[in-house]
Amino acid sequence: MPSNQRPQPDEVDQLLRNAELRDELEPYFDESISRVNVQHLTLAAENEFLAAMLAWEHAPVLPIYRWFEPELRIPRPDTLNDQDLHEILWDVINKLYQKRIVLDFTDHLSDRELYCLIYRDILPAREKKIDWPNNYLHWDCTGPSGDPDIWLRYYASEEERQEWAETYRQPLPPRCPPPYRRRLPREPGANWV
């Protein structure tokens, strides 16, 4: 027996928005769209996913210091005493967070080491500036290649350490408490690091 139910106005709006998003994404269509099984998503969730993909495609690639108005330029580390460096460091950490940039794994670094990392590696890094409310850029501060020794020594759980040892068949570094505990701003809802 056919159903006489008419689509709700919100459903129609969602269907129209879905068609718009798919049309706009057509020039960028690749396997990343087809890998998502949208049959398991609500139409609203699918639209959210498609809109996030479109935001990614349209986002400019800029050095992080240019994400700010005015540009975020900080003094050279060697020109600062420890007190000034500490104050500027926390100001920069908070400014980065306002742009949804989260610094992960920093507790093994002194203030000066972290400041140098931000100055030398983070601010000049060219990244996609995605203006999307739930999008956070996580910066792994264990080193340019995500040094497993630092991660294993200071941050990995005992289970992660054992898994790594079994997988790579290498000895584990001793577990140590991080020497510079910080409470940095986190992505809302994040329960790690």
Secondary structure, DSSP 4 states (H G I P E B T S, - for coil): ----PPPPHHHHHHHHHHHHHHHHHGGG--HHHHTS-GGGS-HHHHHHHHHHHHHHHHPPEEEGGGGSSS------GGG--HHHHHHHHHHHHHHHHHTTEEEES-TTS-HHHHHHHIIIIITT-EEE----TT--EEEETT-TT--HHHIIIII--HHHHHHHHHHH--PPPPP---SS-------TT----
